[in-house]
Structures are given as structure tokens and as C-alpha cells.
Amino acid sequence: MAVRGEVRLDGQPLSAGVILFHCGDGDDRLSAVGYIEDGVFEIAAKDGPFAGTAAIEFQAKPIPQDQLEVELERAAKARKPPQLAVVPIPPQYGPQSELTVEVTRSGQNRFDFNLRSKR
């Protein structure tokens, strides 16, 4: 199913991150993955979660390898620490997250999340 929505952290759009929709249990568990950019995510139907209850997990967005290499080279030449911007995700929204959504076969499947740094 196609899904989309917004993600805010402490009231501000999450600049970058990853959202996972975990569907099913045990060996049958599958995950649909979407990237969050400027607080917005969208996953096409062909890549989206199955209808039913999906557990939600958030992760920091990985730094692309080419960007990492450029920054490490720049930092080495400047003899300064690299400037790698990773948006931290509060741990309560990681693998142990208790967030769930109900994905439907019909309807918009729009999910907005308001994450908080502190519990």
C-alpha cells in the first residue's frame, strides 16, 4: 500500500531520517522503508507496507558514501574533525518503538508523527 505523511521532532520538521513500517511477525515479518526529507515521507504502493497493523521505527539517515569520503578528506587536509550532520533519533522511537499504525486497502494511508526528544 502507498503511505505518506509528516514527521516532526519537538515541533519542527525532521530534516532527515528513515521510517520503517514493520508488517507481520517472526519469519514472516517484512519492512517497508522510506526516507524522510524536510519532515515529509512517501512510499509508493509497490514498495509500501501490507494492509494491517504496522509497527513503526525511525532511524537516522545514513550519510552517503561519497559525501562521507569528501568530508573525511576535507577534514584530514584541514586537520580538524569531520562535520558529519546526522539527525539523532530519540531511542524510544528506534527498534523498541511502541508506535503502530493501521494501514488500509482503501483510504489515504496518511500518517503524521510528532516525536519528542524527552519522554
Rosetta constraint file for C-alpha pairs under 8 A:
AtomPair CA 1 CA 44 HARMONIC 7.25 0.50
AtomPair CA 1 CA 45 HARMONIC 4.29 0.50
AtomPair CA 1 CA 46 HARMONIC 7.06 0.50
AtomPair CA 1 CA 47 HARMONIC 7.72 0.50
AtomPair CA 1 CA 48 HARMONIC 4.97 0.50
AtomPair CA 1 CA 49 HARMONIC 5.56 0.50
AtomPair CA 1 CA 50 HARMONIC 5.88 0.50
AtomPair CA 1 CA 51 HARMONIC 6.63 0.50
AtomPair CA 1 CA 103 HARMONIC 7.50 0.50
AtomPair CA 1 CA 104 HARMONIC 7.66 0.50
AtomPair CA 1 CA 105 HARMONIC 6.79 0.50
AtomPair CA 2 CA 42 HARMONIC 7.55 0.50
AtomPair CA 2 CA 43 HARMONIC 5.59 0.50
AtomPair CA 2 CA 44 HARMONIC 4.70 0.50
AtomPair CA 2 CA 45 HARMONIC 3.78 0.50
AtomPair CA 2 CA 46 HARMONIC 7.44 0.50
AtomPair CA 2 CA 47 HARMONIC 7.65 0.50
AtomPair CA 2 CA 48 HARMONIC 5.29 0.50
AtomPair CA 2 CA 49 HARMONIC 7.43 0.50
AtomPair CA 2 CA 109 HARMONIC 6.96 0.50
AtomPair CA 3 CA 42 HARMONIC 5.80 0.50
AtomPair CA 3 CA 43 HARMONIC 5.33 0.50
AtomPair CA 3 CA 44 HARMONIC 6.84 0.50
AtomPair CA 3 CA 45 HARMONIC 7.32 0.50
AtomPair CA 3 CA 48 HARMONIC 6.59 0.50
AtomPair CA 3 CA 49 HARMONIC 7.84 0.50
AtomPair CA 3 CA 108 HARMONIC 7.45 0.50
AtomPair CA 3 CA 109 HARMONIC 5.11 0.50
AtomPair CA 3 CA 110 HARMONIC 5.88 0.50
AtomPair CA 3 CA 111 HARMONIC 7.44 0.50
AtomPair CA 4 CA 40 HARMONIC 7.58 0.50
AtomPair CA 4 CA 41 HARMONIC 5.43 0.50
AtomPair CA 4 CA 42 HARMONIC 4.10 0.50
AtomPair CA 4 CA 43 HARMONIC 6.22 0.50
AtomPair CA 4 CA 109 HARMONIC 6.68 0.50
AtomPair CA 4 CA 110 HARMONIC 5.00 0.50
AtomPair CA 4 CA 111 HARMONIC 6.24 0.50
AtomPair CA 5 CA 40 HARMONIC 5.90 0.50
AtomPair CA 5 CA 41 HARMONIC 5.59 0.50
AtomPair CA 5 CA 42 HARMONIC 6.63 0.50
AtomPair CA 5 CA 110 HARMONIC 5.07 0.50
AtomPair CA 5 CA 111 HARMONIC 4.69 0.50
AtomPair CA 5 CA 112 HARMONIC 4.97 0.50
AtomPair CA 5 CA 113 HARMONIC 7.82 0.50
AtomPair CA 6 CA 13 HARMONIC 7.58 0.50
AtomPair CA 6 CA 39 HARMONIC 5.31 0.50
AtomPair CA 6 CA 40 HARMONIC 4.52 0.50
AtomPair CA 6 CA 41 HARMONIC 6.26 0.50
AtomPair CA 6 CA 111 HARMONIC 6.82 0.50
AtomPair CA 6 CA 112 HARMONIC 4.63 0.50
AtomPair CA 6 CA 113 HARMONIC 6.23 0.50
AtomPair CA 7 CA 13 HARMONIC 6.00 0.50
AtomPair CA 7 CA 14 HARMONIC 5.80 0.50
AtomPair CA 7 CA 36 HARMONIC 7.60 0.50
AtomPair CA 7 CA 39 HARMONIC 4.89 0.50
AtomPair CA 7 CA 40 HARMONIC 6.25 0.50
AtomPair CA 7 CA 41 HARMONIC 7.78 0.50
AtomPair CA 7 CA 112 HARMONIC 5.84 0.50
AtomPair CA 7 CA 113 HARMONIC 4.77 0.50
AtomPair CA 7 CA 114 HARMONIC 6.04 0.50
AtomPair CA 7 CA 115 HARMONIC 7.29 0.50
AtomPair CA 8 CA 12 HARMONIC 5.05 0.50
AtomPair CA 8 CA 13 HARMONIC 4.28 0.50
AtomPair CA 8 CA 14 HARMONIC 5.09 0.50
AtomPair CA 8 CA 39 HARMONIC 6.09 0.50
AtomPair CA 8 CA 113 HARMONIC 6.19 0.50
AtomPair CA 8 CA 114 HARMONIC 4.83 0.50
AtomPair CA 8 CA 115 HARMONIC 5.85 0.50
AtomPair CA 9 CA 13 HARMONIC 6.22 0.50
AtomPair CA 9 CA 14 HARMONIC 5.61 0.50
AtomPair CA 9 CA 114 HARMONIC 6.01 0.50
AtomPair CA 9 CA 115 HARMONIC 4.66 0.50
AtomPair CA 9 CA 116 HARMONIC 5.60 0.50
AtomPair CA 9 CA 117 HARMONIC 7.05 0.50
AtomPair CA 10 CA 114 HARMONIC 7.12 0.50
AtomPair CA 10 CA 115 HARMONIC 6.17 0.50
AtomPair CA 10 CA 116 HARMONIC 4.97 0.50
AtomPair CA 10 CA 117 HARMONIC 6.47 0.50
AtomPair CA 11 CA 114 HARMONIC 6.86 0.50
AtomPair CA 11 CA 115 HARMONIC 7.88 0.50
AtomPair CA 12 CA 39 HARMONIC 7.95 0.50
AtomPair CA 13 CA 38 HARMONIC 5.88 0.50
AtomPair CA 13 CA 39 HARMONIC 4.15 0.50
AtomPair CA 13 CA 40 HARMONIC 7.79 0.50
AtomPair CA 14 CA 36 HARMONIC 7.29 0.50
AtomPair CA 14 CA 37 HARMONIC 7.24 0.50
AtomPair CA 14 CA 38 HARMONIC 5.87 0.50
AtomPair CA 14 CA 39 HARMONIC 4.46 0.50
AtomPair CA 14 CA 40 HARMONIC 7.95 0.50
AtomPair CA 14 CA 87 HARMONIC 7.98 0.50
AtomPair CA 15 CA 36 HARMONIC 7.24 0.50
AtomPair CA 15 CA 37 HARMONIC 5.56 0.50
AtomPair CA 15 CA 38 HARMONIC 4.31 0.50
AtomPair CA 15 CA 39 HARMONIC 5.69 0.50
AtomPair CA 15 CA 87 HARMONIC 7.32 0.50
AtomPair CA 16 CA 35 HARMONIC 7.38 0.50
AtomPair CA 16 CA 36 HARMONIC 5.16 0.50
AtomPair CA 16 CA 37 HARMONIC 4.81 0.50
AtomPair CA 16 CA 38 HARMONIC 6.28 0.50
AtomPair CA 16 CA 39 HARMONIC 7.13 0.50
AtomPair CA 16 CA 60 HARMONIC 7.30 0.50
AtomPair CA 16 CA 61 HARMONIC 6.10 0.50
AtomPair CA 16 CA 87 HARMONIC 6.47 0.50
AtomPair CA 17 CA 35 HARMONIC 5.93 0.50
AtomPair CA 17 CA 36 HARMONIC 4.88 0.50
AtomPair CA 17 CA 37 HARMONIC 6.97 0.50
AtomPair CA 17 CA 58 HARMONIC 7.10 0.50
AtomPair CA 17 CA 59 HARMONIC 5.91 0.50
AtomPair CA 17 CA 60 HARMONIC 4.72 0.50
AtomPair CA 17 CA 61 HARMONIC 4.23 0.50
AtomPair CA 17 CA 87 HARMONIC 7.01 0.50
AtomPair CA 18 CA 33 HARMONIC 6.98 0.50
AtomPair CA 18 CA 34 HARMONIC 5.77 0.50
AtomPair CA 18 CA 35 HARMONIC 4.61 0.50
AtomPair CA 18 CA 36 HARMONIC 5.61 0.50
AtomPair CA 18 CA 58 HARMONIC 5.61 0.50
AtomPair CA 18 CA 59 HARMONIC 5.02 0.50
AtomPair CA 18 CA 60 HARMONIC 6.02 0.50
AtomPair CA 18 CA 61 HARMONIC 5.42 0.50
AtomPair CA 19 CA 33 HARMONIC 5.87 0.50
AtomPair CA 19 CA 34 HARMONIC 5.28 0.50
AtomPair CA 19 CA 35 HARMONIC 6.29 0.50
AtomPair CA 19 CA 36 HARMONIC 6.92 0.50
AtomPair CA 19 CA 41 HARMONIC 7.93 0.50
AtomPair CA 19 CA 56 HARMONIC 7.11 0.50
AtomPair CA 19 CA 57 HARMONIC 5.88 0.50
AtomPair CA 19 CA 58 HARMONIC 4.67 0.50
AtomPair CA 19 CA 59 HARMONIC 6.52 0.50
AtomPair CA 20 CA 31 HARMONIC 6.20 0.50
AtomPair CA 20 CA 32 HARMONIC 5.60 0.50
AtomPair CA 20 CA 33 HARMONIC 4.66 0.50
AtomPair CA 20 CA 34 HARMONIC 6.49 0.50
AtomPair CA 20 CA 56 HARMONIC 5.73 0.50
AtomPair CA 20 CA 57 HARMONIC 5.09 0.50
AtomPair CA 20 CA 58 HARMONIC 6.24 0.50
AtomPair CA 21 CA 31 HARMONIC 5.41 0.50
AtomPair CA 21 CA 32 HARMONIC 5.08 0.50
AtomPair CA 21 CA 33 HARMONIC 6.57 0.50
AtomPair CA 21 CA 49 HARMONIC 6.18 0.50
AtomPair CA 21 CA 54 HARMONIC 5.52 0.50
AtomPair CA 21 CA 55 HARMONIC 5.76 0.50
AtomPair CA 21 CA 56 HARMONIC 5.01 0.50
AtomPair CA 21 CA 57 HARMONIC 6.75 0.50
AtomPair CA 22 CA 29 HARMONIC 6.65 0.50
AtomPair CA 22 CA 30 HARMONIC 5.79 0.50
AtomPair CA 22 CA 31 HARMONIC 4.40 0.50
AtomPair CA 22 CA 32 HARMONIC 6.60 0.50
AtomPair CA 22 CA 49 HARMONIC 7.44 0.50
AtomPair CA 22 CA 54 HARMONIC 5.22 0.50
AtomPair CA 22 CA 55 HARMONIC 4.99 0.50
AtomPair CA 22 CA 56 HARMONIC 6.34 0.50
AtomPair CA 22 CA 57 HARMONIC 7.74 0.50
AtomPair CA 23 CA 29 HARMONIC 5.50 0.50
AtomPair CA 23 CA 30 HARMONIC 5.30 0.50
AtomPair CA 23 CA 31 HARMONIC 6.06 0.50
AtomPair CA 23 CA 49 HARMONIC 6.55 0.50
AtomPair CA 23 CA 50 HARMONIC 6.53 0.50
AtomPair CA 23 CA 52 HARMONIC 7.61 0.50
AtomPair CA 23 CA 53 HARMONIC 6.78 0.50
AtomPair CA 23 CA 54 HARMONIC 4.87 0.50
AtomPair CA 23 CA 55 HARMONIC 6.70 0.50
AtomPair CA 24 CA 28 HARMONIC 5.68 0.50
AtomPair CA 24 CA 29 HARMONIC 4.33 0.50
AtomPair CA 24 CA 30 HARMONIC 6.43 0.50
AtomPair CA 24 CA 54 HARMONIC 7.56 0.50
AtomPair CA 25 CA 29 HARMONIC 4.63 0.50
AtomPair CA 31 CA 49 HARMONIC 6.84 0.50
AtomPair CA 32 CA 43 HARMONIC 7.93 0.50
AtomPair CA 32 CA 47 HARMONIC 6.29 0.50
AtomPair CA 32 CA 48 HARMONIC 5.27 0.50
AtomPair CA 32 CA 49 HARMONIC 5.25 0.50
AtomPair CA 33 CA 43 HARMONIC 7.44 0.50
AtomPair CA 33 CA 47 HARMONIC 7.76 0.50
AtomPair CA 33 CA 48 HARMONIC 7.55 0.50
AtomPair CA 34 CA 41 HARMONIC 6.31 0.50
AtomPair CA 34 CA 42 HARMONIC 6.47 0.50
AtomPair CA 34 CA 43 HARMONIC 5.70 0.50
AtomPair CA 35 CA 41 HARMONIC 5.89 0.50
AtomPair CA 35 CA 42 HARMONIC 7.58 0.50
AtomPair CA 35 CA 61 HARMONIC 7.46 0.50
AtomPair CA 36 CA 40 HARMONIC 5.31 0.50
AtomPair CA 36 CA 41 HARMONIC 4.68 0.50
AtomPair CA 36 CA 42 HARMONIC 7.96 0.50
AtomPair CA 37 CA 41 HARMONIC 6.62 0.50
AtomPair CA 43 CA 47 HARMONIC 6.31 0.50
AtomPair CA 43 CA 48 HARMONIC 5.50 0.50
AtomPair CA 44 CA 48 HARMONIC 5.72 0.50
AtomPair CA 45 CA 49 HARMONIC 7.77 0.50
AtomPair CA 49 CA 54 HARMONIC 7.54 0.50
AtomPair CA 49 CA 103 HARMONIC 7.53 0.50
AtomPair CA 50 CA 103 HARMONIC 7.08 0.50
AtomPair CA 51 CA 102 HARMONIC 7.41 0.50
AtomPair CA 51 CA 103 HARMONIC 4.78 0.50
AtomPair CA 51 CA 104 HARMONIC 5.01 0.50
AtomPair CA 51 CA 105 HARMONIC 5.74 0.50
AtomPair CA 52 CA 102 HARMONIC 5.45 0.50
AtomPair CA 52 CA 103 HARMONIC 5.09 0.50
AtomPair CA 52 CA 104 HARMONIC 6.33 0.50
AtomPair CA 53 CA 100 HARMONIC 6.59 0.50
AtomPair CA 53 CA 101 HARMONIC 5.73 0.50
AtomPair CA 53 CA 102 HARMONIC 4.56 0.50
AtomPair CA 53 CA 103 HARMONIC 6.18 0.50
AtomPair CA 54 CA 100 HARMONIC 5.47 0.50
AtomPair CA 54 CA 101 HARMONIC 5.44 0.50
AtomPair CA 54 CA 102 HARMONIC 6.31 0.50
AtomPair CA 54 CA 103 HARMONIC 6.96 0.50
AtomPair CA 55 CA 97 HARMONIC 7.69 0.50
AtomPair CA 55 CA 98 HARMONIC 7.13 0.50
AtomPair CA 55 CA 99 HARMONIC 5.94 0.50
AtomPair CA 55 CA 100 HARMONIC 4.39 0.50
AtomPair CA 55 CA 101 HARMONIC 6.68 0.50
AtomPair CA 56 CA 93 HARMONIC 7.91 0.50
AtomPair CA 56 CA 97 HARMONIC 6.73 0.50
AtomPair CA 56 CA 98 HARMONIC 7.46 0.50
AtomPair CA 56 CA 99 HARMONIC 5.33 0.50
AtomPair CA 56 CA 100 HARMONIC 5.47 0.50
AtomPair CA 56 CA 101 HARMONIC 7.29 0.50
AtomPair CA 57 CA 93 HARMONIC 5.77 0.50
AtomPair CA 57 CA 94 HARMONIC 5.21 0.50
AtomPair CA 57 CA 95 HARMONIC 5.88 0.50
AtomPair CA 57 CA 96 HARMONIC 7.79 0.50
AtomPair CA 57 CA 97 HARMONIC 5.92 0.50
AtomPair CA 57 CA 99 HARMONIC 7.50 0.50
AtomPair CA 58 CA 89 HARMONIC 6.85 0.50
AtomPair CA 58 CA 93 HARMONIC 5.65 0.50
AtomPair CA 58 CA 94 HARMONIC 5.31 0.50
AtomPair CA 58 CA 95 HARMONIC 7.74 0.50
AtomPair CA 59 CA 89 HARMONIC 6.11 0.50
AtomPair CA 59 CA 93 HARMONIC 7.96 0.50
AtomPair CA 59 CA 94 HARMONIC 6.20 0.50
AtomPair CA 60 CA 86 HARMONIC 6.59 0.50
AtomPair CA 60 CA 87 HARMONIC 5.93 0.50
AtomPair CA 60 CA 88 HARMONIC 5.88 0.50
AtomPair CA 60 CA 89 HARMONIC 5.92 0.50
AtomPair CA 61 CA 86 HARMONIC 6.97 0.50
AtomPair CA 61 CA 87 HARMONIC 7.42 0.50
AtomPair CA 62 CA 86 HARMONIC 7.58 0.50
AtomPair CA 63 CA 67 HARMONIC 6.75 0.50
AtomPair CA 63 CA 68 HARMONIC 6.31 0.50
AtomPair CA 63 CA 84 HARMONIC 7.82 0.50
AtomPair CA 63 CA 86 HARMONIC 7.42 0.50
AtomPair CA 64 CA 68 HARMONIC 6.19 0.50
AtomPair CA 65 CA 69 HARMONIC 6.16 0.50
AtomPair CA 66 CA 70 HARMONIC 6.24 0.50
AtomPair CA 67 CA 71 HARMONIC 6.17 0.50
AtomPair CA 68 CA 72 HARMONIC 6.08 0.50
AtomPair CA 68 CA 84 HARMONIC 7.56 0.50
AtomPair CA 69 CA 73 HARMONIC 6.13 0.50
AtomPair CA 70 CA 74 HARMONIC 6.16 0.50
AtomPair CA 71 CA 75 HARMONIC 6.04 0.50
AtomPair CA 71 CA 82 HARMONIC 6.02 0.50
AtomPair CA 71 CA 83 HARMONIC 6.91 0.50
AtomPair CA 71 CA 84 HARMONIC 7.44 0.50
AtomPair CA 72 CA 76 HARMONIC 6.08 0.50
AtomPair CA 72 CA 82 HARMONIC 5.80 0.50
AtomPair CA 73 CA 77 HARMONIC 6.26 0.50
AtomPair CA 74 CA 78 HARMONIC 6.18 0.50
AtomPair CA 74 CA 82 HARMONIC 7.58 0.50
AtomPair CA 75 CA 79 HARMONIC 5.67 0.50
AtomPair CA 75 CA 80 HARMONIC 5.10 0.50
AtomPair CA 75 CA 81 HARMONIC 5.72 0.50
AtomPair CA 75 CA 82 HARMONIC 4.98 0.50
AtomPair CA 75 CA 83 HARMONIC 7.82 0.50
AtomPair CA 76 CA 80 HARMONIC 6.59 0.50
AtomPair CA 76 CA 81 HARMONIC 7.84 0.50
AtomPair CA 89 CA 93 HARMONIC 6.93 0.50
AtomPair CA 89 CA 94 HARMONIC 7.29 0.50
AtomPair CA 89 CA 117 HARMONIC 7.94 0.50
AtomPair CA 90 CA 94 HARMONIC 7.22 0.50
AtomPair CA 90 CA 116 HARMONIC 7.45 0.50
AtomPair CA 90 CA 117 HARMONIC 5.52 0.50
AtomPair CA 90 CA 118 HARMONIC 7.75 0.50
AtomPair CA 91 CA 96 HARMONIC 7.98 0.50
AtomPair CA 92 CA 96 HARMONIC 6.55 0.50
AtomPair CA 92 CA 97 HARMONIC 5.49 0.50
AtomPair CA 92 CA 98 HARMONIC 8.00 0.50
AtomPair CA 92 CA 119 HARMONIC 7.87 0.50
AtomPair CA 93 CA 97 HARMONIC 4.54 0.50
AtomPair CA 93 CA 98 HARMONIC 7.57 0.50
AtomPair CA 93 CA 99 HARMONIC 7.65 0.50
AtomPair CA 93 CA 115 HARMONIC 7.88 0.50
AtomPair CA 101 CA 111 HARMONIC 7.71 0.50
AtomPair CA 103 CA 109 HARMONIC 6.02 0.50
AtomPair CA 104 CA 109 HARMONIC 6.58 0.50
